Amino acid sequence: MTAPEAALTTYRQKLANNRLGLWLFILSDSFVFAALLVTRFYLLGDKRPHLEQELGLIVTSVLLISSFFANRAEVQISKGNRKGFLTSILITMLLGIAFLVGVVGFEWRLAPFGPADGVEGAVFFMMTGMHAFHVLTGVIFLLIVFRNGLKGHYSPEKHWAVEAAANYWHFVDVVWIFFYPALYLIGSL
């Protein structure tokens, strides 16, 4: 086996281990979010918090659109399109920040209750706070990937960090797909 073949074999082995590690992390983190979802229905039952419906729909739309651009970034780097990759990662980050501003900057201030105002406030702020923390973590992850992309660290053959960041971002989006109806749509006021 030649040196380049050996390096490629080693990279593939590391890649398989990294993918397994990421999916195990996502699986374990899923249990945290599932527990929050169960807590919401156990404590609030068929009631839902009185929240700004339009704002909830806007931030949800922003997050779902950001997932499209995260996927687009991964596809672009796999095709060797560095400019398309960087543009898509940048858009994903900006949409993630817009989501955070919408939830933490606006929804938290507009909510007719605080985190200490009973079960409704505790559930709402815990669910949205934990999710916002994960979105912030994702934005930081994307920023690191963007910075490394500017330095030319990724290629069509080697772009694990881009794949990992996109998968983590999609996970955060899927969580919100469950949280949004649980907080904004299901139940009576």
Buried (B, 14 or more C-beta within 10 A) or exposed (E): EEEEEEEBEEEEEEEEEBBEEBEEEBEEBEEEBEEBBEBBEEEBEEEBBEBBEEBBEBBBEBBBBBBBBBBBBBBBBBEEBBEBBBBBBBBBBBBBBBBBEBBBEBBBEEBEBEBEEEBBBBBBBBBBBBBBEBBBEBBEBBBEBBEBBEEEEBEEEEBBBBBBBBBBBBBBBBBBEBBBBBBBEBBEE
